[in-house]
Amino acid sequence: MKTQLIIVAAPSGAGKSSFVERICREDSRLFDTVTYTTRSMRAGESQGHPYHFVSKEEFEKRVRENFFVEWAKVHTNFYGTPLHQLEDAWAAGKCVIMDVDVQGAETFKAKFPQTAKTIFILPPSIDELRRRLTKRDANVPADFDVRMANAEKEMAHAKNFDFQLVNDQFEASFAQFKKIIDQLLSDV
């Protein structure tokens, strides 16, 4: 059966969002969902890019309404993927690609075992990940210790993914990522 869903997971700061955003700009066969989250907006973000930012109450209301195909608490916030975005993309003949956490990847793989493929992006080292996180947010994020503890737990799951790659040099790593995507879409 053809790949309809590509799930990209990585610890926070390993590069998954950058990879997904770029591949979607370069390949029109792909559709990136816009996840809902309760986390605060960062500098340079806006409503709908890269997330729909909602209150915890609004998020919980959508959970009760079965709006999400998958949702989870990640670090200290909630994230959820709306079902209608997947259905709309598939109806348009697109392959859905999304970056999620390890919990989300496991959920999607269980719900769509025949059509979902998973990619895990690893940082070159835990020290490099620590450096990237502090550089990205211009200072140490409030949930930094939680993110670092979660990163080690998440990296232990990399072996369960269909593909793994190390993001040590962005351009070379992205070329490897693109090659995997092309391989997965060759059947689409």
CYANA upper distance limits for C-alpha pairs under 8 A (distance plus 0.5 A):
  1 MET  CA    114 GLN  CA      6.75
  1 MET  CA    115 THR  CA      6.76
  2 LYS  CA    114 GLN  CA      8.42
  2 LYS  CA    115 THR  CA      6.41
  2 LYS  CA    187 ASP  CA      6.08
  2 LYS  CA    188 VAL  CA      6.17
  3 THR  CA     95 CYS  CA      7.56
  3 THR  CA    114 GLN  CA      8.33
  3 THR  CA    115 THR  CA      5.10
  3 THR  CA    116 ALA  CA      6.36
  3 THR  CA    117 LYS  CA      7.27
  3 THR  CA    184 LEU  CA      6.86
  3 THR  CA    185 LEU  CA      7.25
  3 THR  CA    187 ASP  CA      7.57
  3 THR  CA    188 VAL  CA      6.90
  4 GLN  CA     90 TRP  CA      7.81
  4 GLN  CA     94 LYS  CA      7.94
  4 GLN  CA     95 CYS  CA      5.13
  4 GLN  CA     96 VAL  CA      6.60
  4 GLN  CA    115 THR  CA      5.75
  4 GLN  CA    116 ALA  CA      6.67
  4 GLN  CA    188 VAL  CA      8.08
  5 LEU  CA     95 CYS  CA      6.20
  5 LEU  CA     96 VAL  CA      5.26
  5 LEU  CA     97 ILE  CA      6.31
  5 LEU  CA    115 THR  CA      6.68
  5 LEU  CA    116 ALA  CA      5.06
  5 LEU  CA    117 LYS  CA      6.85
  6 ILE  CA     95 CYS  CA      7.90
  6 ILE  CA     96 VAL  CA      6.67
  6 ILE  CA     97 ILE  CA      5.09
  6 ILE  CA     98 MET  CA      7.01
  6 ILE  CA    116 ALA  CA      6.27
  6 ILE  CA    117 LYS  CA      5.51
  6 ILE  CA    118 THR  CA      6.32
  6 ILE  CA    119 ILE  CA      8.02
  7 ILE  CA     97 ILE  CA      6.42
  7 ILE  CA     98 MET  CA      5.85
  7 ILE  CA     99 ASP  CA      6.52
  7 ILE  CA    100 VAL  CA      7.40
  7 ILE  CA    105 ALA  CA      6.62
  7 ILE  CA    108 PHE  CA      8.31
  7 ILE  CA    116 ALA  CA      7.62
  7 ILE  CA    117 LYS  CA      6.65
  7 ILE  CA    118 THR  CA      5.17
  7 ILE  CA    119 ILE  CA      6.65
  8 VAL  CA     16 LYS  CA      7.02
  8 VAL  CA     20 VAL  CA      8.33
  8 VAL  CA     97 ILE  CA      7.90
  8 VAL  CA     98 MET  CA      6.48
  8 VAL  CA     99 ASP  CA      5.07
  8 VAL  CA    100 VAL  CA      6.72
  8 VAL  CA    105 ALA  CA      8.07
  8 VAL  CA    118 THR  CA      6.44
  8 VAL  CA    119 ILE  CA      5.33
  8 VAL  CA    120 PHE  CA      6.37
  8 VAL  CA    121 ILE  CA      7.88
  9 ALA  CA     16 LYS  CA      7.01
  9 ALA  CA     99 ASP  CA      6.09
  9 ALA  CA    100 VAL  CA      5.75
  9 ALA  CA    101 ASP  CA      5.84
  9 ALA  CA    102 VAL  CA      6.58
  9 ALA  CA    105 ALA  CA      7.39
  9 ALA  CA    118 THR  CA      8.17
  9 ALA  CA    119 ILE  CA      6.83
  9 ALA  CA    120 PHE  CA      5.43
  9 ALA  CA    121 ILE  CA      6.83
 10 ALA  CA     14 ALA  CA      6.45
 10 ALA  CA     15 GLY  CA      7.98
 10 ALA  CA     16 LYS  CA      6.61
 10 ALA  CA    100 VAL  CA      8.30
 10 ALA  CA    101 ASP  CA      7.19
 10 ALA  CA    102 VAL  CA      7.97
 10 ALA  CA    120 PHE  CA      6.05
 10 ALA  CA    121 ILE  CA      5.43
 10 ALA  CA    122 LEU  CA      6.64
 10 ALA  CA    151 ALA  CA      8.49
 10 ALA  CA    154 GLU  CA      7.72
 10 ALA  CA    155 MET  CA      7.91
 11 PRO  CA    101 ASP  CA      8.01
 11 PRO  CA    121 ILE  CA      8.32
 11 PRO  CA    122 LEU  CA      7.81
 11 PRO  CA    123 PRO  CA      8.44
 11 PRO  CA    147 ARG  CA      8.33
 11 PRO  CA    150 ASN  CA      7.95
 11 PRO  CA    151 ALA  CA      5.32
 11 PRO  CA    154 GLU  CA      6.81
 11 PRO  CA    155 MET  CA      7.54
 12 SER  CA    133 LEU  CA      8.01
 12 SER  CA    147 ARG  CA      7.28
 12 SER  CA    151 ALA  CA      7.48
 13 GLY  CA    129 LEU  CA      6.67
 13 GLY  CA    132 ARG  CA      6.50
 13 GLY  CA    133 LEU  CA      5.95
 13 GLY  CA    136 ARG  CA      8.29
 14 ALA  CA    121 ILE  CA      7.06
 14 ALA  CA    122 LEU  CA      6.67
 14 ALA  CA    123 PRO  CA      5.64
 14 ALA  CA    129 LEU  CA      6.93
 14 ALA  CA    132 ARG  CA      8.32
 14 ALA  CA    167 ASN  CA      7.32
 15 GLY  CA     19 PHE  CA      6.72
 15 GLY  CA    121 ILE  CA      7.81
 15 GLY  CA    167 ASN  CA      7.56
 16 LYS  CA     20 VAL  CA      6.69
 16 LYS  CA     99 ASP  CA      6.71
 16 LYS  CA    121 ILE  CA      7.11
 17 SER  CA     21 GLU  CA      6.47
 17 SER  CA     99 ASP  CA      6.79
 18 SER  CA     22 ARG  CA      6.66
 19 PHE  CA     23 ILE  CA      6.63
 19 PHE  CA    174 PHE  CA      6.98
 19 PHE  CA    177 PHE  CA      8.17
 20 VAL  CA     24 CYS  CA      6.63
 20 VAL  CA     32 ASP  CA      8.00
 20 VAL  CA     97 ILE  CA      7.74
 20 VAL  CA     98 MET  CA      7.43
 20 VAL  CA     99 ASP  CA      7.43
 21 GLU  CA     25 ARG  CA      6.99
 21 GLU  CA     32 ASP  CA      8.30
 22 ARG  CA     26 GLU  CA      6.85
 23 ILE  CA     27 ASP  CA      6.40
 23 ILE  CA     30 LEU  CA      8.49
 23 ILE  CA    178 LYS  CA      7.52
 24 CYS  CA     28 SER  CA      7.08
 24 CYS  CA     30 LEU  CA      6.26
 24 CYS  CA     31 PHE  CA      7.15
 24 CYS  CA     32 ASP  CA      7.35
 29 ARG  CA     93 GLY  CA      8.36
 29 ARG  CA     94 LYS  CA      5.81
 29 ARG  CA     95 CYS  CA      6.69
 30 LEU  CA     94 LYS  CA      6.06
 30 LEU  CA     95 CYS  CA      5.45
 30 LEU  CA     96 VAL  CA      6.27
 30 LEU  CA     97 ILE  CA      6.84
 31 PHE  CA     89 ALA  CA      7.01
 31 PHE  CA     94 LYS  CA      6.64
 31 PHE  CA     95 CYS  CA      6.58
 31 PHE  CA     96 VAL  CA      5.28
 31 PHE  CA     97 ILE  CA      6.40
 32 ASP  CA     96 VAL  CA      6.38
 32 ASP  CA     97 ILE  CA      5.58
 32 ASP  CA     98 MET  CA      5.99
 33 THR  CA     81 THR  CA      7.76
 33 THR  CA     85 GLN  CA      6.79
 33 THR  CA     86 LEU  CA      7.89
 33 THR  CA     96 VAL  CA      7.63
 33 THR  CA     97 ILE  CA      7.62
 33 THR  CA     98 MET  CA      6.57
 34 VAL  CA     48 GLY  CA      7.22
 34 VAL  CA     49 HIS  CA      7.97
 34 VAL  CA     50 PRO  CA      6.99
 34 VAL  CA     51 TYR  CA      5.95
 34 VAL  CA     52 HIS  CA      7.20
 34 VAL  CA     81 THR  CA      7.72
 35 THR  CA     50 PRO  CA      8.18
 35 THR  CA     51 TYR  CA      5.72
 35 THR  CA     52 HIS  CA      6.69
 35 THR  CA     79 TYR  CA      7.04
 35 THR  CA     80 GLY  CA      6.09
 35 THR  CA     81 THR  CA      5.44
 35 THR  CA     82 PRO  CA      7.52
 36 TYR  CA     51 TYR  CA      6.10
 36 TYR  CA     52 HIS  CA      5.07
 36 TYR  CA     53 PHE  CA      6.48
 36 TYR  CA     54 VAL  CA      7.38
 36 TYR  CA     59 PHE  CA      8.16
 36 TYR  CA     78 PHE  CA      8.50
 36 TYR  CA     79 TYR  CA      6.00
 36 TYR  CA     80 GLY  CA      5.66
 36 TYR  CA     81 THR  CA      6.97
 36 TYR  CA     82 PRO  CA      8.23
 37 THR  CA     51 TYR  CA      7.02
 37 THR  CA     52 HIS  CA      6.74
 37 THR  CA     53 PHE  CA      5.73
 37 THR  CA     54 VAL  CA      6.56
 37 THR  CA     59 PHE  CA      7.98
 37 THR  CA     77 ASN  CA      7.48
 37 THR  CA     78 PHE  CA      5.94
 37 THR  CA     79 TYR  CA      4.91
 37 THR  CA     80 GLY  CA      7.06
 38 THR  CA     53 PHE  CA      6.37
 38 THR  CA     54 VAL  CA      5.76
 38 THR  CA     55 SER  CA      5.97
 38 THR  CA     56 LYS  CA      6.12
 38 THR  CA     59 PHE  CA      7.59
 38 THR  CA     77 ASN  CA      6.05
 38 THR  CA     78 PHE  CA      5.91
 38 THR  CA     79 TYR  CA      7.35
 39 ARG  CA     53 PHE  CA      7.40
 39 ARG  CA     54 VAL  CA      8.45
 39 ARG  CA     77 ASN  CA      5.98
 39 ARG  CA     78 PHE  CA      7.72
 40 SER  CA     53 PHE  CA      7.66
 41 MET  CA     45 GLU  CA      6.49
 41 MET  CA     46 SER  CA      7.53
 41 MET  CA     53 PHE  CA      7.70
 45 GLU  CA     49 HIS  CA      6.38
 45 GLU  CA     50 PRO  CA      7.07
 46 SER  CA     50 PRO  CA      7.71
 46 SER  CA     51 TYR  CA      8.28
 47 GLN  CA     51 TYR  CA      6.96
 47 GLN  CA     52 HIS  CA      5.98
 47 GLN  CA     53 PHE  CA      6.67
 48 GLY  CA     52 HIS  CA      5.11
 48 GLY  CA     53 PHE  CA      7.90
 54 VAL  CA     58 GLU  CA      6.53
 54 VAL  CA     59 PHE  CA      6.81
 55 SER  CA     59 PHE  CA      6.69
 56 LYS  CA     60 GLU  CA      6.61
 56 LYS  CA     78 PHE  CA      8.21
 57 GLU  CA     61 LYS  CA      6.69
 58 GLU  CA     62 ARG  CA      6.88
 59 PHE  CA     63 VAL  CA      6.84
 59 PHE  CA     78 PHE  CA      8.22
 60 GLU  CA     64 ARG  CA      6.85
 61 LYS  CA     65 GLU  CA      6.89
 62 ARG  CA     66 ASN  CA      6.84
 62 ARG  CA     67 PHE  CA      5.79
 62 ARG  CA     68 PHE  CA      7.65
 63 VAL  CA     67 PHE  CA      6.51
 63 VAL  CA     68 PHE  CA      6.87
 63 VAL  CA     71 TRP  CA      8.46
 67 PHE  CA     82 PRO  CA      6.18
 67 PHE  CA     83 LEU  CA      6.88
 67 PHE  CA     84 HIS  CA      8.47
 68 PHE  CA     80 GLY  CA      6.31
 68 PHE  CA     81 THR  CA      5.68
 68 PHE  CA     82 PRO  CA      4.76
 68 PHE  CA     83 LEU  CA      5.85
 69 VAL  CA     80 GLY  CA      8.07
 69 VAL  CA     81 THR  CA      6.36
 69 VAL  CA     82 PRO  CA      6.29
 69 VAL  CA     83 LEU  CA      5.20
 70 GLU  CA     80 GLY  CA      6.17
 70 GLU  CA     81 THR  CA      6.06
 70 GLU  CA     82 PRO  CA      8.06
 70 GLU  CA     83 LEU  CA      8.50
 70 GLU  CA    104 GLY  CA      7.16
 70 GLU  CA    107 THR  CA      7.44
 70 GLU  CA    108 PHE  CA      7.93
 71 TRP  CA     78 PHE  CA      7.64
 71 TRP  CA     79 TYR  CA      6.02
 71 TRP  CA     80 GLY  CA      4.44
 71 TRP  CA     81 THR  CA      6.84
 71 TRP  CA    104 GLY  CA      7.55
 72 ALA  CA     78 PHE  CA      6.17
 72 ALA  CA     79 TYR  CA      6.10
 72 ALA  CA     80 GLY  CA      7.00
 72 ALA  CA    103 GLN  CA      7.64
 72 ALA  CA    104 GLY  CA      7.48
 73 LYS  CA     77 ASN  CA      5.98
 73 LYS  CA     78 PHE  CA      4.82
 73 LYS  CA     79 TYR  CA      6.85
 74 VAL  CA     78 PHE  CA      6.50
 74 VAL  CA     79 TYR  CA      7.48
 74 VAL  CA    101 ASP  CA      7.80
 75 HIS  CA    143 ASP  CA      7.75
 75 HIS  CA    146 VAL  CA      6.62
 75 HIS  CA    147 ARG  CA      6.72
 75 HIS  CA    150 ASN  CA      7.86
 76 THR  CA    143 ASP  CA      7.86
 81 THR  CA     85 GLN  CA      8.48
 82 PRO  CA     86 LEU  CA      7.91
 83 LEU  CA     87 GLU  CA      6.99
 84 HIS  CA     88 ASP  CA      6.44
 85 GLN  CA     89 ALA  CA      6.64
 86 LEU  CA     90 TRP  CA      6.66
 86 LEU  CA     96 VAL  CA      7.09
 87 GLU  CA     91 ALA  CA      6.61
 88 ASP  CA     92 ALA  CA      6.84
 89 ALA  CA     93 GLY  CA      6.92
 89 ALA  CA     94 LYS  CA      5.69
 89 ALA  CA     95 CYS  CA      7.48
 89 ALA  CA     96 VAL  CA      7.13
 90 TRP  CA     94 LYS  CA      5.78
 90 TRP  CA     95 CYS  CA      7.10
 90 TRP  CA     96 VAL  CA      7.97
 95 CYS  CA    185 LEU  CA      8.40
 95 CYS  CA    188 VAL  CA      8.17
100 VAL  CA    104 GLY  CA      6.14
100 VAL  CA    105 ALA  CA      6.85
101 ASP  CA    105 ALA  CA      6.81
102 VAL  CA    106 GLU  CA      6.76
102 VAL  CA    154 GLU  CA      6.70
102 VAL  CA    157 HIS  CA      7.84
103 GLN  CA    107 THR  CA      6.79
104 GLY  CA    108 PHE  CA      6.63
105 ALA  CA    109 LYS  CA      6.55
105 ALA  CA    118 THR  CA      7.58
106 GLU  CA    110 ALA  CA      6.64
107 THR  CA    111 LYS  CA      6.66
108 PHE  CA    112 PHE  CA      6.34
108 PHE  CA    113 PRO  CA      8.25
108 PHE  CA    116 ALA  CA      7.65
109 LYS  CA    113 PRO  CA      5.54
109 LYS  CA    116 ALA  CA      6.29
109 LYS  CA    117 LYS  CA      7.81
109 LYS  CA    118 THR  CA      8.22
112 PHE  CA    116 ALA  CA      6.06
117 LYS  CA    161 PHE  CA      8.48
117 LYS  CA    162 ASP  CA      6.81
117 LYS  CA    184 LEU  CA      8.46
118 THR  CA    161 PHE  CA      5.78
118 THR  CA    162 ASP  CA      5.67
118 THR  CA    163 PHE  CA      6.89
119 ILE  CA    161 PHE  CA      6.33
119 ILE  CA    162 ASP  CA      6.50
119 ILE  CA    163 PHE  CA      5.17
119 ILE  CA    164 GLN  CA      6.12
119 ILE  CA    165 LEU  CA      8.27
120 PHE  CA    158 ALA  CA      6.21
120 PHE  CA    161 PHE  CA      6.69
120 PHE  CA    163 PHE  CA      6.75
120 PHE  CA    164 GLN  CA      5.19
120 PHE  CA    165 LEU  CA      6.99
121 ILE  CA    164 GLN  CA      6.37
121 ILE  CA    165 LEU  CA      5.64
121 ILE  CA    166 VAL  CA      6.21
121 ILE  CA    167 ASN  CA      6.93
122 LEU  CA    155 MET  CA      7.48
122 LEU  CA    158 ALA  CA      8.37
122 LEU  CA    164 GLN  CA      7.74
122 LEU  CA    165 LEU  CA      6.56
122 LEU  CA    166 VAL  CA      5.08
122 LEU  CA    167 ASN  CA      6.52
123 PRO  CA    128 GLU  CA      7.37
123 PRO  CA    129 LEU  CA      6.46
123 PRO  CA    166 VAL  CA      6.15
123 PRO  CA    167 ASN  CA      5.91
123 PRO  CA    168 ASP  CA      6.95
124 PRO  CA    128 GLU  CA      7.01
124 PRO  CA    129 LEU  CA      8.16
124 PRO  CA    166 VAL  CA      6.43
124 PRO  CA    167 ASN  CA      6.83
124 PRO  CA    168 ASP  CA      5.71
125 SER  CA    129 LEU  CA      6.85
126 ILE  CA    130 ARG  CA      6.70
126 ILE  CA    152 GLU  CA      8.31
127 ASP  CA    131 ARG  CA      6.79
128 GLU  CA    132 ARG  CA      6.66
129 LEU  CA    133 LEU  CA      6.69
130 ARG  CA    134 THR  CA      6.92
130 ARG  CA    148 MET  CA      7.71
131 ARG  CA    135 LYS  CA      6.61
132 ARG  CA    136 ARG  CA      6.36
133 LEU  CA    137 ASP  CA      6.91
133 LEU  CA    140 VAL  CA      7.97
133 LEU  CA    141 PRO  CA      8.38
133 LEU  CA    144 PHE  CA      8.46
134 THR  CA    138 ALA  CA      6.57
134 THR  CA    139 ASN  CA      5.83
134 THR  CA    140 VAL  CA      5.53
134 THR  CA    141 PRO  CA      7.64
135 LYS  CA    139 ASN  CA      7.22
137 ASP  CA    141 PRO  CA      7.03
140 VAL  CA    144 PHE  CA      6.81
143 ASP  CA    147 ARG  CA      6.70
144 PHE  CA    148 MET  CA      6.70
145 ASP  CA    149 ALA  CA      6.65
146 VAL  CA    150 ASN  CA      6.53
147 ARG  CA    151 ALA  CA      6.45
148 MET  CA    152 GLU  CA      7.16
149 ALA  CA    153 LYS  CA      7.23
150 ASN  CA    154 GLU  CA      6.49
151 ALA  CA    155 MET  CA      6.56
152 GLU  CA    156 ALA  CA      7.02
153 LYS  CA    157 HIS  CA      7.71
154 GLU  CA    158 ALA  CA      7.64
157 HIS  CA    161 PHE  CA      7.98
158 ALA  CA    164 GLN  CA      7.10
159 LYS  CA    164 GLN  CA      8.02
163 PHE  CA    180 ILE  CA      8.46
165 LEU  CA    173 SER  CA      7.83
165 LEU  CA    176 GLN  CA      8.20
165 LEU  CA    177 PHE  CA      8.00
166 VAL  CA    173 SER  CA      7.31
167 ASN  CA    173 SER  CA      5.70
167 ASN  CA    174 PHE  CA      8.25
168 ASP  CA    173 SER  CA      7.23
169 GLN  CA    173 SER  CA      6.36
170 PHE  CA    174 PHE  CA      6.30
171 GLU  CA    175 ALA  CA      6.68
172 ALA  CA    176 GLN  CA      6.97
173 SER  CA    177 PHE  CA      6.71
174 PHE  CA    178 LYS  CA      6.50
175 ALA  CA    179 LYS  CA      6.74
176 GLN  CA    180 ILE  CA      7.00
177 PHE  CA    181 ILE  CA      6.84
178 LYS  CA    182 ASP  CA      6.58
179 LYS  CA    183 GLN  CA      6.70
180 ILE  CA    184 LEU  CA      6.77
181 ILE  CA    185 LEU  CA      6.59
182 ASP  CA    186 SER  CA      6.50
183 GLN  CA    187 ASP  CA      8.42
184 LEU  CA    188 VAL  CA      8.17
